[in-house]
């Protein structure tokens, strides 16, 4: 029952800020070098721009269960094919421009499956998604957290945001579970807390308080988060235990190395 499914999917999303994270993910997957967001609370208008590869198949935006990404991205990141649907449930009107073409439509009509015309427009270097009538009253505060671990620069209302736990912010080591920043391996001052990141967003821990914690950017080929918001890990308790075991093993290797290289006094 396609009509019933489209109506019911509105209740699958539990976090209204998912519309922001999904558009940010689209920019990253499109191999953009940045993603820029502008939000006007008075007009309730969100604009998201990126310089990625753009949209080749417009029908994929509205095909539930077909993400439209290449085979490797869809396989490695478990792309659900639901992300753009959040825009339809969040906004009153949507305008998308990419690669010299554009669409503009009322979301209520789109959900009723009214045909949408793709029109030609002057070509530009950016893909631009504009959502009108979207309520994101706390976006100014939340975007700092959303950007904190994101792999590409995030610009909000013209200001480049800090990314204190992103892969390019600290020294990370590639491991079988992902990229790990293990605190204390040089000075011995270990910490117990660990921040887990998946596809650029924190899924365990809080970047506001765990910036000096161990940080693990999980391998998306092995780990996944709950559909469709991706804000909670599947089998979270098991994943946390698995990561903890691996971090302890890394510490043992580091201590054995230090024992071989340091004097007894220095080692102690």
N, C-alpha and C positions, 0 to 999 in steps of 0.2 A: 504494500500500500504506500506508494511514493509520497502522496500528499500527507498522509498521516505521519510518515517518517520525518518529512521536512518540518512539520509542525512540532513534533516531539523532540527533535534534536535541540531545540531551544533550551530544554531543561537538562541537557547533558553537560552543559558548561556551568561550572559552579563559581567561576571567578570572572567578573566582567573585564578585568584587565588582561584576560587571555587574548583579547583582540589585539592588544599591543604586542604581546610576546610572539604571537603567530606572525604578525607582519614583520617583526624583527627577524624571526627565523627565516621567513621567505627571502629577505635581503641576504642573509648569510648564505643560505643554500644557493642563491643566484650568484654567489661569488663576488658580492659587492665589496668594495674597499671601505665602505662606511654605511651607516643608516642614520637618517636625520628625521626627527619627529618634531612637529609643531602642534601645539594644542591651544585653542582659544576657548576658555571656559564660558565666555559670554555667548558666543555663537554655537558652542558645543561642536566645534569642528576639529577633527584630527587629520593631519596630513603627514604621510610617511613617504620619504624619498630615499632611493638608493641608486647606485650606479652599476647594478648587476647586469646579467645577460638579458633581462627583460622577459616578457611573456610571449611565448610562441603559439601556444594553443589556448585560446581564450575559453573554449568549452570546458577545459579541465578545471577552471575556477569553480564551476557549478556542478561538477560531477562528484557526488558523494562516494568516497572509497577509492578515488583515483587521484593521487597527489599531483601527477603531471611531471614529477621530477624524473631524472634519468634513473636507469635501473640500479646503479651503484648507490646513489643517494637514497633511493626508496628502500633498498635492502639494508644498508648499513645504519640508517637512522630511523627505520621503521615508520616512515612517513604515512600517516593515517589517511590523508585525503579529506580532512575535515576542517583544516585551519581557516580557510577563507570563509567558510560558512559562519564563523563567529561574527564576521563583519555584517552579515545579513541580519543577525539577531541583535546586534549592538546599535546599529545606526538606522536613521530614517532614509537616507539617500547615500549612494555610493558612486564615486567617479574614479575610474582607473585609466591611466595613460601609460603607454609603453610601446616603444619601437614604432612610432609613427601611427599608432592606432589608439582608440579610446572607446570606453563604454561609460554610460551614465544612466542610472536607473533608480527607481524607488525600491527599497528592499522588500516591502510588502508585496509588490507586484512580482518580484523575482521569486519569492517563496510560493507564489501562486503559479509559477512556471510560465509567466508571460514572456514571450520572446524578447531578447535584448539585441539591439543592432550594434555591430562593431563598426565604428566610423573611422575614417582617415583623419589624421591630425598632423600638424607640423612635427617632424621628427625631433626628438630631444635625447640627451645622453642619460636621462634618469627615468626610472619607473616611479610613478607618483600615484599613490592611493589616497583619496580624500573621502573621509567619512563625515557626513553631516548629521547632526542630531544624536551624537554619542556622548553619554554622560560619564566622565572620568574625573570626578572632582578632586581626587587625591593623586592624580598622575604625577604632579610636580614632585611629590615626596616619594612615590613608589618607583619612579623611573630610575632614581639613583641606585636602588637595590637591583632592579632589573638589568641595569648596565654594568654592575660591578664585576661580573665574571664573563661578560660577553666577549667573543673573540675578535670582533671588529669595532672600530670607534663608533660611539653613539653620541649624536648631537641632539640636544633638546632645547627647543626655542632659541637656537643660535649658539648655545654654549656646549662645548665639548665636555662630556662627563668623565669623571674618574672611573677607572676600571681596576680597583686595587687587588682583585683576586683573579684577574684574567691570566691566560697562559703567558702573555708577554709582559706580565708585571713582576714576576718572581722567577727564581730558578726552579724549573720542573725537570723531573726525570721520567723518561718513557718506561713504562712497566707493562706487564701483561694485563693489568686491570685498567690502565689509563695513564695519564700524566700526574705525577705525585710531587708535591712540595712538602718535604718532611722537615718540620721545624726542629732545630737543635743539633743537627748532624755536625755542625762546626764547633759550637760552644757547649754542647751537652745539655742545653736547657730545653728538654723535651716538653711537649704539651700533650694533654689527654684528648682535647676536643678535635674534631675533624669536620670540615665543611666538604660536602659532596656536591659536585656540579655535573649536570648532564646537558649537553648541547647548548652550553652557554648560560644556563640558568641554575641557580641553587635549588637542590631538591632535598637536601638534608642539612640542617644548620641554618644560620642566619648571617648573611654577609655583613650586616651592620655590626655584629658583635664578634664574629669569628674570623676576622681578617688576619689575626696572628695565630690562627689554628693551622693544623695540617690541612692541606687542600688537595683534593683528588678530583681531577676532571675525568670522569668515568668514560670508558670506551663505549660509545653508543651501539657498537655491534654486539656487545655482551649484556648491556643493561638497558632497561626501558622504564618509562614512567606511565602512570595511569592515563588512559584515553578519556577525554580529549585535552584536558588542561595541562598534562605533563608536569604537575606540581608535586606529585608524590610518587616515589619509586614503587614499582611492583615488587612484592616480597621485600619490603624495606628492611625489616629486621634481619633477614638473611644476608642482604647486601652489606649492611653495616657490619655484621660479624665477619663476613668475608674480607672486607676492607681492613678491619682491625687486625685480623690474623696476618694479612699481607704487610701491614705497617710494622707489626712486631718482628716479622721476619727480616724486613729491611733494617730495622734497628739492630738486630743480632749481627747481621753482616757488617754493619758500620762499626759496632763495638769490637768485633773480632779483628777488623782492619786496624782500628785504633790501638788495640792491645799489641798487635805485631809491630806497629810503627812508633809508638810513644814509649817513653820511660814509664816505669811503674808509678812514680809520683804523678806524672802528668796524666796518665790514664785514670788513676783514682780521682 
